[in-house]
Amino acid sequence: MTFKPILLATDFLWFVLLGLLALVIWRICRSNEARKPWLHVFSNGFALSASLVLATYALIATLDSIHYQPCETHQSQTVCQTRVYSVLDSVLAPLNKPMEISYSKPFATHLKSQSLHAPLKITSAWSSYISFEKRLKYDLLFAFVTAMAICFLLSLFFAKHLRFKKAGIFWLTLFTIIITLTFMYVLSRHFHILGTGKVGQDIFYQTIKSIRTGLFIGTLTTLVMLPFALVLGILAGYRGGIYDDIIQYVYTTLSSIPAVLLIAAMVLSLQVYIANHPNLFTTLDSRADLRLLILCAILGLMSWTTLCRLLRAEVLKLRESDFLLAARALGSRTITIMYRHLLPNVMHIVLITVVLDFSGLVLAEAVLSYVGVGVSPTMNSWGNMINSARLQLAREPVVWWPILSAFSFMFILVLAANLFADSVRDAFDPRTRQIKKT
Amino acid sequence: MWRYIIKRILYAIPVLIGVNLITFSLFFIVNTPDDMARMHLGQKYVKQAAVDRWKRKHGYDKPIFFNQDANGISKFTDTLFVDQTIKLFTFNFGVSDGGRNISHDITVRMWPSLFVAVPTLLFGLVLNISFAFLLVFFRHQTLDLTGSILCIMMMSISSLFYIIGGQYLFGKLMFLVPISGYSDGWLVAKFIALPIIVSIIAAMGAGARWYRTIFLEEVGKDYVRTARAKGLGEFRVLFRHVLRNGLIPILTGVVVILPTLFMGSLILESFFAIPGLGSYTIDAIQSQDFAIVRAMVFLGAVLYIVGLIMTDIAYIMADPRVQLDGTH
């Protein structure tokens, strides 16, 4: 059995983003001046925990972005499966295959009645010779020991090196994350810890897989729109005249269209386009992936107007400042002025907008999927899970676990993003710094 | 001021043409009318004659931008683009792909949307301002900190959760209100109570937090220091000075959404089965009725621009120092 690596379009962009992030972090660490506001960000306990949570989500998304196709060799001829798997799939296997017949409650053990909506028995290799209670006990013990061991080893090796003001909160959050993940993973080996869905698919697996979708919508959108917003915003503010008029006209026009309607219109057109050109999109995975990417592009198209407007206003202010006069007097070219002088001075606005937009985008994905213009229905996403939950809540007995898991995982991500964004804004926005003083 | 307003109204025309160009290219160039016809008649095995008949019936049988068969200026005017644009600009939305009169539908369906949106706005505004003001009154104390964190948590919860949770709790478990639906006359209160409460709560986190920042900004200003130096008590400073000045940005910020109120909320109306314009639009999106979606996009853009102009007027009325010279 061999593996053929597959690089989907969104994977590529995600790794580009990670690369850029690493570059930025490296640059920040080197310069004393750039480090100062970030030290202020992380001196806030909430922001520190939030960034750890965000990092965990990002790690899971990264694992889910390394894709491959399993191939088998038959008589010097390799045949690859058409389905694409990710590393996360193999970590969580066998959860990626439906094992039950229908809905079952979290930790359900047996079938209550013959009707379809009753909790069903979970199957596993062990179940035949160890009773349920014993297995749960063993698993809990094993998870506890493993989690403690990991925490102990970590603190043994790194406690000396990590000495800073909020180290207590850092370790507390890290341990909580490690313990939660270990418990969830160990228990998920033998139980459906968050129950199963309509055709017996594991909800825990679905929720974890949805992290990638949510995170990508929040970040790739920004990556797509940032170049446009930066170039056009600075150009409009600095050059003025006809450039300013045209750019202003474009963003006024775009922003006067109701966002949901424009997104819906674009996705609808796209659907018709895909339906009419089936030969362009061969596999189901690449089609879903393309739809995710285009959704990011569409959302980016909608959201660059706000940032562009803010940048233009800031550059208009900066244009009259003395250091730009000096730069012009020394004969710098326009491109140089925009890149060397204007760009670094508007970076705080970019940063604040980007982190503030993130949570809104994650939430928007759910709403758009509900409207039917979100990610592809075949893709795991919180929006799709919530969408199917409307019928589940009307059942008797109520199927509450899929929707609750989707909401909790989404809530944790968005809350972390909001807390982090809040602290970033406090550190970088001159206006809120003023407020803090009073 | 009048010159400025007329200028703004004139500027709206190219913007609206641009809006129309975008929606037009989305609906007619990416998907040609032929595609649309096939979509409505069934994806495959449709005869060209049937497609042509559908196109003629809906007025989509003209060339898109350039008519070769016509003479003179009508080479450009006797086209689909000009036809559809002029129709929209005269607010004649025509007939939907499903065969209904769109203008009539809009006038009927705007009322349920308004019944939900207006109380939501009014009660929400009062509640948010009071809550924000409470936090500012106890600023930098435990109550303020707890309240701010509560706001962040409330805004981190998806609006879908509030709707689904509200329906489940009040409709299914407590039997206080019907889960969804609508009726005429006074009975309507029973149906719209839950949507109003849910949307107020869903918007409260973000709203109250934003207003709190506005009030805090006012507290730091010089006139507040002067008022304190005069010897006014904290209570009078906040209520007589900060509240009044803080209300200016809050109320002028509300003006921009006033005209769009009767467009309704897509999600809320479809969850609660309120027959307003929001659910009208969402039905159109889901049944791929492009004529309705195009009309609603245009209407939304017009109302947004009206809202922007009204905001400017509101600024002048609220703050005599603001001068609109038309340059910015």
Interface residues (C-beta under 8 A of the other chain):
Chain A: Y249 V250 T252 T253 L254 S255 S256 I257 P258 V260 L261 L262 A264 A265 M266 L268 S269 L270 V272 Y273 A275 N276 S359 L363 A366 V367 Y370 V371 G372 V373 I386 A389 R390 L393 I403 F407 M410 F411 V414 L415 N418 L419 D422 R431 T432 Q434 I435 K437 T438
Chain B: P14 V15 G18 V19 I22 T23 L26 F27 V30 N31 D35 M36 M39 Q43 I152 M153 M155 S156 I157 S158 S159 L160 F161 I164 Y168 K172 T213 L216 E217 V219 G220 T260 M263 L266 I267 T281 I282 I285 Q286 Q288 F290 V293 R294 M296 V297 G300 A301 Y304 I305
